[in-house]
Amino acid sequence: MKQTIAEKILSEHCGREVMVGETVIAGVDFCFGQDGTSGMIIDSFRRMKAEDVFSRDKFCMIIDHSAPSPNTGVSAIHDKMRNFGREHGVKVFDIGCGVCHQVVPEQGFVTCGDLIMGADSHTCTYGALGCLATGVGSTDLAITLVSGKNWFKVPETIKIIISGELSKGVFSKDVILNIAGDIGAAGATYRAIEFCGEVIDGFSMDARFTVSNMAVEMGAKCGIMGVDKKTLAWVKKHGSREPRPVEADDNAGYVEIREYEMSGLAPQVARPHTVDNVCDIDEVEGVPIDEVSIGTCTNGRLEDLEIAARILKGKTISPDLKLIVTPASRDIFLLALKSGLIEIFIKAGAVVNNPGCGPCVGTHQGVLADGENAFSTANRNFKGRMGNPRGNIYLGSPATAAATALAGRIADPREHRRRL
């Protein structure tokens, strides 16, 4: 039977060949929770009267969504997580370590061919490493924490082939926004997506993480890429586990194959209040912006900060807005310090946050006022996402965000193409 990558990974992890539509029980290689979900994981774990976790090495918790704590209620959750970690000998990444979706792969917990569950919807990020990674609810995660296994419905797969040569000022965020705008927010619901083609091949690993991160914004269960030399070099640098690359069979059964030619693609922007409300930048160019946020699990990696810094270097942001930069992890923050990127941001007038989810989740660090317009490199622009349902969020690349910060309005990064 010809199989997709998702079918092969699930087959390996349940011990038999599986088909689309089957419900299977499969062993999980790693699972985790963050501070928005771990309190409920712990509560569910205790309700099951479990004595211990299935593995101390295959589970962790990350304090990232509200870090440092903005109030006593969140502080109580953080305290619960720390106490559970000490009680069961599991790792807790405390405030300042960074966003779960950077920390988990960066610390070597994930490798090619893995089956990963995370109590966060953007767990699909790790599909860039050639694994099946999916977000689940806290109760499902607690079941895995007890047993090391969980149930999965084998998904249909959409194959997306991306070709062409991107213009200066156009990046991976523009590519995935364009695709999300075409497929729609529910167009891939409960399906796997395989991303491939010459554009994906040419992307760095940082850029690939951006693409796979947003698979869930089309409803997908996971977004997977094939493994190449770049992938293997990345996992070797960040971990010691042996990768198990998986390739789709020739003539594997796809529910749909979509091809995108990206030559000539303009910078893309998702308008309020849905991620699939996407347009070319010229349709929104000039919209006044009150806050720019560069960071998140989508675009807070070193390459993203480098792109933004190239535009901002030696310049000053518009006095009519605030610019907030949030590195995705402590390691990235340190690299940005050593390379001078943080100095560039601060001299330009930015505020640099501690690593974490920062303004994206809207609990603190950059909450919008009524009627304010934000331009963010995040993955979601729903009402209330940055803390105020009466604010408006536009999404785009770090380059577009930096150009916008200088102009005080949504601006085309191709105006700065000589710096890119």
C-alpha positions as CSV (number, residue, x, y, z in Angstrom):
1,M,0.0,0.0,0.0
2,K,1.4,3.4,-1.0
3,Q,1.5,5.8,2.0
4,T,1.9,9.4,2.8
5,I,4.3,10.6,5.5
6,A,1.6,10.9,8.1
7,E,0.4,7.3,7.4
8,K,3.9,6.0,7.6
9,I,4.6,7.6,11.0
10,L,1.4,6.4,12.5
11,S,2.0,2.9,11.1
12,E,5.4,2.8,12.7
13,H,4.0,4.0,16.1
14,C,1.1,1.6,16.3
15,G,2.9,-1.4,15.0
16,R,1.0,-2.1,11.8
17,E,0.1,-0.6,8.4
18,V,-2.7,1.9,8.7
19,M,-5.2,3.4,6.3
20,V,-6.9,6.8,6.1
21,G,-9.9,7.0,8.4
22,E,-8.8,4.3,10.8
23,T,-8.7,5.1,14.5
24,V,-5.5,3.8,16.1
25,I,-3.6,3.7,19.4
26,A,0.0,4.8,19.0
27,G,3.0,5.4,21.2
28,V,4.1,9.0,21.5
29,D,7.8,10.1,21.4
30,F,7.3,13.3,23.3
31,C,4.6,15.5,24.9
32,F,4.4,18.8,26.7
33,G,2.2,21.5,28.1
34,Q,2.5,25.3,28.6
35,D,1.3,27.5,31.3
36,G,-2.1,28.1,29.6
37,T,-2.7,24.3,29.6
38,S,-0.5,22.6,32.1
39,G,-2.7,23.4,35.1
40,M,-5.5,21.5,33.5
41,I,-3.1,18.7,32.5
42,I,-2.1,18.3,36.1
43,D,-5.7,18.4,37.4
44,S,-6.7,15.6,34.9
45,F,-3.6,13.6,35.7
46,R,-4.6,13.7,39.4
47,R,-8.2,12.8,38.7
48,M,-7.0,9.7,37.0
49,K,-5.2,8.8,40.3
50,A,-2.0,8.2,38.4
51,E,1.0,7.5,40.6
52,D,3.7,8.7,38.1
53,V,4.3,10.0,34.6
54,F,5.0,7.4,31.9
55,S,8.5,8.8,31.3
56,R,10.5,11.6,32.9
57,D,12.4,12.2,29.7
58,K,9.4,12.4,27.3
59,F,7.4,15.2,28.9
60,C,8.1,18.7,29.9
61,M,6.3,21.9,30.8
62,I,7.1,25.4,29.5
63,I,6.1,28.7,31.2
64,D,5.8,31.0,28.2
65,H,2.3,32.4,27.7
66,S,2.2,34.7,30.7
67,A,5.9,35.0,31.7
68,P,6.6,36.7,34.0
69,S,3.3,36.2,35.7
70,P,0.9,39.2,35.3
71,N,-1.3,38.4,38.3
72,T,-1.8,36.1,41.3
73,G,-4.0,33.6,39.5
74,V,-1.4,32.9,36.9
75,S,1.3,32.8,39.6
76,A,-0.7,30.0,41.3
77,I,-0.6,28.0,38.0
78,H,3.1,28.6,37.6
79,D,3.6,27.4,41.2
80,K,1.5,24.3,40.5
81,M,3.7,23.5,37.5
82,R,6.9,23.9,39.5
83,N,5.7,21.7,42.3
84,F,4.5,19.0,39.9
85,G,7.9,19.1,38.2
86,R,9.7,18.6,41.4
87,E,7.3,15.9,42.6
88,H,7.6,13.8,39.4
89,G,11.2,14.7,38.3
90,V,10.1,16.3,35.0
91,K,11.7,19.3,33.4
92,V,10.0,22.7,33.8
93,F,11.3,25.5,31.6
94,D,10.7,28.6,33.7
95,I,10.1,32.2,32.8
96,G,12.6,33.6,30.3
97,C,13.4,30.2,28.6
98,G,11.2,31.0,25.7
99,V,8.2,29.9,23.6
100,C,7.4,26.2,23.8
101,H,7.5,25.8,20.0
102,Q,11.1,27.0,20.0
103,V,12.3,25.5,23.2
104,V,11.0,21.9,22.5
105,P,12.9,21.3,19.3
106,E,15.8,23.6,20.3
107,Q,16.5,21.4,23.3
108,G,16.6,18.3,21.2
109,F,13.3,16.6,22.3
110,V,12.2,16.2,18.7
111,T,13.7,14.5,15.7
112,C,12.7,13.2,12.3
113,G,10.0,10.5,12.2
114,D,8.7,11.3,15.7
115,L,5.1,11.4,16.8
116,I,4.6,14.4,19.1
117,M,1.7,15.7,21.1
118,G,1.5,19.1,22.6
119,A,-1.2,20.9,24.6
120,D,-1.0,23.9,22.3
121,S,-2.4,24.3,18.8
122,H,0.8,25.3,17.1
123,T,2.6,22.1,17.9
124,C,2.4,21.5,14.2
125,T,5.5,23.7,14.0
126,Y,7.8,20.6,14.4
127,G,6.5,19.2,11.1
128,A,9.4,21.1,9.6
129,L,11.6,18.4,11.0
130,G,9.8,15.6,9.2
131,C,7.7,14.5,12.2
132,L,4.0,14.2,12.9
133,A,3.3,16.8,15.6
134,T,-0.2,17.8,16.6
135,G,-1.9,20.0,19.2
136,V,-4.4,18.4,21.6
137,G,-6.5,19.4,24.6
138,S,-5.2,19.1,28.2
139,T,-7.2,16.0,29.0
140,D,-5.9,14.1,26.0
141,L,-2.4,15.2,26.9
142,A,-2.9,13.9,30.5
143,I,-3.9,10.5,29.1
144,T,-0.6,10.4,27.2
145,L,1.3,11.6,30.3
146,V,-0.1,8.6,32.1
147,S,0.1,5.9,29.4
148,G,2.6,7.1,26.8
149,K,0.0,6.5,24.2
150,N,-3.1,8.1,22.6
151,W,-5.7,7.6,20.0
152,F,-5.3,9.1,16.5
153,K,-7.6,9.1,13.5
154,V,-5.4,8.6,10.4
155,P,-5.8,11.8,8.4
156,E,-6.2,12.4,4.7
157,T,-3.3,14.4,3.3
158,I,-3.1,17.4,1.1
159,K,0.1,17.7,-0.9
160,I,1.2,21.3,-1.5
161,I,3.9,21.9,-4.1
162,I,5.5,25.4,-3.9
163,S,7.6,26.5,-6.9
164,G,9.2,29.7,-8.2
165,E,11.7,32.3,-7.1
166,L,10.7,34.8,-4.4
167,S,11.3,38.4,-5.0
168,K,13.4,40.6,-2.6
169,G,11.3,41.5,0.3
170,V,9.1,38.4,0.1
171,F,9.6,35.7,2.7
172,S,8.2,32.4,4.1
173,K,5.5,34.3,6.0
174,D,4.2,35.8,2.8
175,V,4.2,32.3,1.2
176,I,2.1,30.7,4.0
177,L,-0.3,33.6,4.3
178,N,-0.9,33.4,0.6
179,I,-1.7,29.7,0.8
180,A,-3.9,30.2,3.9
181,G,-5.8,32.9,2.1
182,D,-6.4,30.5,-0.8
183,I,-7.3,27.3,1.2
184,G,-9.2,29.1,3.9
185,A,-9.3,28.8,7.7
186,A,-11.2,25.5,7.5
187,G,-10.1,24.2,4.1
188,A,-7.8,21.5,5.5
189,T,-9.7,20.6,8.7
190,Y,-8.3,17.4,10.3
191,R,-6.1,16.7,7.3
192,A,-2.3,16.5,7.2
193,I,-0.5,18.8,4.8
194,E,2.8,17.8,3.1
195,F,4.7,20.9,2.0
196,C,7.3,20.4,-0.7
197,G,8.8,22.0,-3.8
198,E,11.8,24.1,-4.8
199,V,10.7,27.0,-2.5
200,I,10.6,24.8,0.5
201,D,13.9,23.2,-0.5
202,G,15.5,26.7,-0.7
203,F,14.2,27.8,2.7
204,S,16.3,27.8,5.8
205,M,15.1,25.8,8.8
206,D,13.9,29.0,10.5
207,A,11.8,29.7,7.4
208,R,10.4,26.2,7.2
209,F,9.3,26.4,10.9
210,T,7.3,29.5,9.9
211,V,5.4,27.6,7.2
212,S,4.6,24.5,9.3
213,N,3.6,26.6,12.3
214,M,0.7,28.0,10.4
215,A,-0.7,24.7,9.0
216,V,-3.3,24.8,11.8
217,E,-4.5,28.1,10.6
218,M,-6.1,26.2,7.7
219,G,-7.5,23.6,10.1
220,A,-4.8,21.0,9.5
221,K,-3.9,18.4,12.0
222,C,-0.3,18.7,11.1
223,G,2.0,20.3,8.5
224,I,4.9,18.0,7.5
225,M,8.0,18.5,5.3
226,G,10.4,15.9,3.9
227,V,13.8,15.5,5.4
228,D,16.9,16.8,3.6
229,K,20.5,17.7,4.6
230,K,19.4,21.0,6.2
231,T,17.0,19.1,8.4
232,L,19.5,16.5,9.4
233,A,22.1,19.1,10.2
234,W,19.6,21.0,12.4
235,V,18.6,18.0,14.4
236,K,22.2,16.9,14.8
237,K,23.2,20.4,16.1
238,H,20.3,20.5,18.6
239,G,20.0,16.9,19.9
240,S,21.5,13.5,20.2
241,R,18.6,11.2,19.2
242,E,18.9,9.3,16.0
243,P,16.7,10.7,13.3
244,R,14.3,8.3,11.4
245,P,13.5,10.1,8.2
246,V,10.3,9.2,6.5
247,E,9.4,9.8,2.8
248,A,6.1,9.6,1.1
249,D,5.8,6.8,-1.4
250,D,5.5,7.6,-5.1
251,N,1.9,7.7,-6.0
252,A,0.8,7.9,-2.4
253,G,-2.9,8.6,-2.0
254,Y,-3.5,12.3,-1.5
255,V,-7.0,13.7,-1.1
256,E,-5.8,16.8,-3.0
257,I,-2.6,18.1,-4.7
258,R,-2.2,21.8,-4.9
259,E,0.5,23.7,-6.8
260,Y,1.6,27.3,-6.1
261,E,3.9,29.3,-8.3
262,M,5.3,32.1,-6.1
263,S,7.4,34.0,-8.6
264,G,6.1,37.6,-8.5
265,L,4.3,37.1,-5.2
266,A,3.9,40.5,-3.4
267,P,4.3,40.8,0.4
268,Q,1.1,39.5,2.0
269,V,-1.0,40.8,4.8
270,A,-3.8,39.2,6.8
271,R,-6.4,41.8,7.7
272,P,-8.6,41.7,10.8
273,H,-10.1,39.5,12.1
274,T,-9.3,36.2,10.4
275,V,-6.0,34.7,9.2
276,D,-7.4,33.8,5.8
277,N,-8.5,37.4,5.1
278,V,-5.3,37.9,3.1
279,C,-4.4,40.5,0.4
280,D,-1.4,41.9,-1.4
281,I,0.2,44.7,0.5
282,D,-0.9,47.4,-1.9
283,E,-4.5,46.9,-0.7
284,V,-3.7,47.9,2.9
285,E,-0.6,50.1,2.4
286,G,-0.9,53.3,4.3
287,V,-3.2,52.0,7.1
288,P,-2.0,53.8,10.3
289,I,-0.5,51.5,12.9
290,D,-0.2,52.0,16.7
291,E,1.8,49.0,17.7
292,V,4.2,46.7,15.9
293,S,5.1,43.3,17.4
294,I,8.0,41.2,16.0
295,G,8.4,37.8,17.6
296,T,6.1,34.8,18.5
297,C,6.4,31.1,17.7
298,T,5.9,32.0,14.0
299,N,8.6,34.7,13.5
300,G,10.7,35.1,16.6
301,R,13.7,33.1,15.5
302,L,17.2,34.5,14.7
303,E,16.7,34.8,11.0
304,D,13.5,36.8,11.6
305,L,15.3,39.2,13.9
306,E,18.1,39.6,11.4
307,I,15.7,40.5,8.6
308,A,14.0,43.1,10.8
309,A,17.3,44.5,12.0
310,R,18.6,45.0,8.5
311,I,15.8,47.4,7.8
312,L,15.9,49.1,11.2
313,K,19.7,49.6,11.5
314,G,20.6,53.2,11.8
315,K,17.0,54.4,11.7
316,T,14.4,55.4,14.2
317,I,10.8,54.2,14.4
318,S,7.9,56.4,13.9
319,P,7.0,58.5,17.0
320,D,3.4,57.5,16.5
321,L,3.8,53.9,17.4
322,K,5.4,51.4,19.7
323,L,7.7,48.6,18.5
324,I,7.9,45.5,20.7
325,V,10.5,42.8,19.9
326,T,10.3,39.4,21.6
327,P,13.0,36.7,20.9
328,A,11.5,33.2,20.8
329,S,14.0,31.7,23.2
330,R,16.9,32.5,25.6
331,D,19.4,31.0,23.2
332,I,18.1,33.2,20.4
333,F,18.2,36.3,22.7
334,L,21.8,35.5,23.5
335,L,22.7,35.1,19.8
336,A,20.9,38.4,19.0
337,L,22.8,40.1,21.8
338,K,26.2,38.8,20.6
339,S,25.5,39.8,17.0
340,G,24.4,43.3,17.9
341,L,20.7,42.9,16.9
342,I,19.4,43.9,20.3
343,E,21.4,47.1,20.2
344,I,19.9,47.9,16.7
345,F,16.4,47.4,18.0
346,I,16.9,49.5,21.1
347,K,18.6,52.4,19.2
348,A,15.7,52.3,16.7
349,G,13.3,52.9,19.6
350,A,12.0,49.4,20.3
351,V,11.2,47.7,23.5
352,V,12.8,44.2,23.8
353,N,10.8,41.7,25.9
354,N,12.1,38.7,27.7
355,P,11.7,35.5,25.6
356,G,8.1,34.2,25.6
357,C,4.8,34.6,24.0
358,G,4.7,38.3,24.8
359,P,2.0,40.4,23.2
360,C,0.6,37.6,21.0
361,V,-1.7,36.0,23.6
362,G,-2.8,39.3,25.1
363,T,-2.4,38.6,28.8
364,H,0.3,41.3,29.2
365,Q,3.2,43.0,27.4
366,G,1.6,45.1,24.7
367,V,-2.2,44.9,25.3
368,L,-4.0,47.1,22.7
369,A,-6.2,50.0,23.6
370,D,-9.7,50.4,22.1
371,G,-9.4,51.1,18.4
372,E,-5.7,50.6,18.1
373,N,-4.2,48.9,15.0
374,A,-1.4,46.4,15.5
375,F,0.9,44.9,13.0
376,S,2.2,41.6,14.2
377,T,4.4,38.7,12.9
378,A,2.2,36.3,14.9
379,N,-0.1,33.6,13.4
380,R,-3.5,34.8,14.6
381,N,-5.4,38.1,14.4
382,F,-8.7,37.1,16.0
383,K,-10.6,39.6,18.0
384,G,-9.1,39.9,21.5
385,R,-5.9,38.0,20.5
386,M,-3.7,40.9,21.7
387,G,-5.8,41.5,24.8
388,N,-8.6,43.7,23.5
389,P,-11.5,42.7,21.2
390,R,-11.8,46.3,20.2
391,G,-8.3,46.4,18.7
392,N,-7.4,45.4,15.1
393,I,-4.5,43.1,14.2
394,Y,-2.8,42.8,10.8
395,L,-0.3,40.0,10.2
396,G,2.8,39.9,8.0
397,S,6.5,39.2,7.8
398,P,9.2,40.6,10.0
399,A,10.4,42.7,7.0
400,T,6.9,44.2,6.5
401,A,6.7,44.7,10.3
402,A,10.0,46.6,10.4
403,A,9.1,48.7,7.3
404,T,5.8,49.5,9.0
405,A,7.5,50.5,12.3
406,L,9.6,53.1,10.4
407,A,6.7,54.5,8.5
408,G,4.0,54.5,11.2
409,R,1.7,52.9,8.7
410,I,1.6,49.6,6.8
411,A,4.5,49.8,4.4
412,D,6.0,47.7,1.6
413,P,9.4,46.2,2.7
414,R,10.5,46.2,-1.0
415,E,11.1,49.9,-0.4
416,H,14.1,48.6,1.6
417,R,15.2,45.9,-0.9
418,R,18.8,47.1,-0.9
419,R,19.0,46.1,2.7
420,L,17.4,42.7,2.2
